Amino acid sequence: MKTRRPAWLRLPSVRPRGLPRALWTRWQSLGPTAQGLGVFLVVLGAIGPVLPVALFVFLILFMIYATWAYSLNLITGMTGYVSFGHVVFVGTGAYALGYAVTAWKIAPLAGVALGGLSGAVLALGIGAVTLRLRGSYFAIATLVTPLAAFSIVSATPALGDGSGISLNLGFQIGSQYYTIWALLAAEVALTWWTTRGRLGLGIRALREDEDAARAVGINVPRLKLFLYVLSGGFAGAAGSVLAWFSSGAFPESSFNLAFSLDMLAMIIIGGMGTRLGPMLGAVIVYVPYQTLLRVLPRGQPIAIGILVILIALFLPGGIVGILRKYVPEARRYLE
């Protein structure tokens, strides 16, 4: 006998009055996960003007973390290529904005665009070399890049000679909020797009067996580089927003390897290669960070590290994988 889905899992099937049929059809075709993320992002955008400052700051930092998570998911989650040095794009974007705003006097929003472009160009250069490697060789090669970038930045007079670049842009919290909101929304939409159609099939084939993907005619090097450049561009743009929000770009914070580990933790906990996993991972990593930071400053890395190890060993599919495996009704709604 066919079981009836619980009410909380059933989506409305009646078109709202006044909504064009074409728009409603398009909305229905997105799928439950994309619809849920879309509603969540719309709510975030709508409540911005009425938020108290403390919550405003909290959500800006949360969206920066979520953007980083989706950024790494584009390469590590989609292809299985683990990048330990993704923070190099964060730092590059931060310094691109800092230098452009102070030396060229451009607007911070233009600096964010420059930071994203700088991250993408750097990813193109690094990816052209490192993506020829596989497995642990690729991971080790990426780990070296932020260390090299830290040394270069620290020894460059135009970038502060190791002391960083300080910004004095005043109170622009509203602009920062909607800039990172737009980046996150674009990244969620891009993740949805890359997992559909022929491109999605090619990515899944690449992740499962790279040699088999080559054998059936998929241009594996170009596909990997495409995803890596997108990933680096979004990480660089989010790094620019962090520098804008923090009023400066500084070597120790901009190229902090802990950011790379946080990114990995978010997608491993949430579910690698999924559409919803990075958002769930960002919530689980960032919210405890803000709580434990006040109570036990060194407690968050320990707690997250233990959780990542347990999930990687026993539940490699992350939260999304667990729910899809043990809650059959949720398989259609969690991607």
Residue pairs with C-beta under 8 A, 6 or more apart in sequence:
5 329
6 329
9 329
9 330
9 333
11 32
11 35
15 21
15 24
16 24
27 35
30 38
30 192
31 335
32 332
32 333
32 334
32 335
33 275
33 276
33 333
33 334
33 335
34 188
34 192
34 275
34 335
36 276
36 333
37 188
37 275
37 276
37 279
38 188
40 279
41 181
41 184
41 185
41 188
44 59
44 63
44 181
45 178
45 181
45 185
48 56
48 174
48 177
48 178
48 181
49 174
51 59
53 173
56 173
56 177
57 173
58 290
59 177
60 173
60 176
60 177
60 180
60 241
60 245
61 245
61 286
61 290
62 282
62 283
62 286
62 287
63 177
63 180
63 181
63 183
63 184
64 180
64 238
64 241
64 242
64 245
65 262
65 266
65 282
65 285
65 286
66 184
66 266
66 278
66 279
66 282
66 286
67 180
67 183
67 184
67 187
67 234
67 235
67 237
67 238
68 86
68 90
68 235
68 238
68 259
68 262
68 263
68 266
69 263
69 266
69 267
69 270
69 278
69 279
69 281
69 282
70 184
70 187
70 188
70 191
70 234
70 278
70 279
71 86
71 89
71 187
71 231
71 232
71 234
71 235
71 238
71 263
72 83
72 86
72 231
72 235
72 263
72 264
72 266
72 267
72 278
73 191
73 267
73 272
73 273
73 274
73 277
73 278
74 190
74 191
74 194
74 227
74 228
74 230
74 231
74 234
75 81
75 83
75 224
75 227
75 228
75 231
76 82
76 83
76 264
76 267
76 272
77 267
77 272
77 273
77 274
77 277
77 278
78 194
78 195
78 203
78 206
78 207
78 227
78 273
79 203
79 206
79 207
79 224
79 227
80 207
80 272
81 131
81 134
81 138
81 224
81 228
82 138
82 139
82 142
82 264
83 138
83 139
83 142
83 231
83 260
84 139
84 140
84 142
84 143
84 257
84 260
84 261
84 264
85 142
85 143
85 144
85 145
85 146
85 147
85 257
85 260
86 142
86 231
86 232
86 235
86 259
86 260
86 263
87 146
87 254
87 255
87 256
87 257
87 259
87 260
87 263
88 122
88 126
88 142
88 145
88 146
88 149
88 255
89 119
89 122
89 123
89 231
89 232
89 233
89 235
89 236
89 239
90 119
90 235
90 236
90 238
90 239
90 242
90 254
90 255
90 259
91 146
91 149
91 150
91 153
91 239
91 249
91 251
91 254
91 255
92 115
92 118
92 119
92 122
92 149
92 236
92 239
93 112
93 115
93 116
93 118
93 119
93 235
93 236
93 237
93 238
93 239
93 240
93 243
94 115
94 239
94 240
94 242
94 243
94 249
94 254
95 153
95 159
95 165
95 243
95 249
95 254
96 111
96 114
96 115
96 117
96 118
96 119
96 236
96 240
97 108
97 111
97 112
97 114
97 115
97 240
97 243
97 244
97 249
98 111
98 159
98 164
98 165
98 167
98 243
98 248
98 249
99 158
99 159
99 165
99 249
100 106
100 110
100 111
100 114
101 107
101 108
101 111
101 167
101 169
102 165
102 167
103 158
106 114
108 169
108 172
108 175
108 244
109 175
109 179
111 240
111 244
112 179
112 183
112 237
112 240
112 241
112 244
113 237
114 240
115 236
115 237
115 239
115 240
115 243
116 233
116 234
116 236
116 237
116 240
117 233
117 236
118 236
119 232
119 233
119 234
119 235
119 236
119 237
119 239
120 229
120 230
120 232
120 233
120 236
122 232
122 236
123 228
123 229
123 231
123 232
123 233
124 225
124 228
124 229
124 232
126 142
126 145
126 228
126 232
127 224
127 225
127 228
127 229
127 232
128 225
129 141
130 138
130 141
130 142
130 145
131 138
131 221
131 224
131 225
131 228
132 221
133 141
134 210
143 257
146 255
146 257
146 260
147 255
149 255
150 251
150 255
153 159
153 160
153 162
153 251
153 254
153 255
154 161
154 162
154 251
155 161
155 162
159 165
160 249
160 250
162 251
163 250
164 248
164 249
164 250
164 251
164 254
165 248
165 249
165 250
166 247
166 248
167 243
167 244
167 247
167 248
167 249
168 247
169 244
169 247
172 244
173 245
176 241
176 244
176 245
179 241
179 244
180 238
180 241
183 234
183 237
183 238
183 241
186 234
187 234
188 275
188 279
190 230
191 275
191 278
192 275
193 199
194 200
194 203
194 227
195 203
195 275
195 335
202 213
202 218
202 223
203 223
203 227
205 212
205 213
205 216
205 218
206 213
206 218
206 220
206 223
206 224
207 273
210 220
213 220
214 220
239 254
243 249
243 254
246 253
258 301
261 301
262 285
262 304
264 308
265 281
265 285
265 304
265 305
265 307
265 308
266 278
266 281
266 282
266 284
266 285
267 277
267 278
267 281
267 318
268 281
268 308
268 311
268 312
268 318
269 277
269 280
269 281
269 284
269 285
269 304
269 307
269 308
269 311
269 318
269 319
270 276
270 277
270 278
270 279
270 280
270 281
270 282
270 284
270 318
270 319
270 320
271 277
271 280
271 281
271 317
271 318
271 319
271 320
271 321
272 318
274 318
274 320
274 321
274 334
274 335
275 335
276 320
276 334
276 335
277 318
277 319
277 320
280 318
280 319
280 320
281 318
281 319
284 307
284 319
285 304
288 300
288 303
288 304
289 300
289 304
292 299
292 300
292 303
293 300
311 318
315 321
315 322
317 324
317 325
320 334
320 335
323 330
323 334
324 330
324 331
324 334
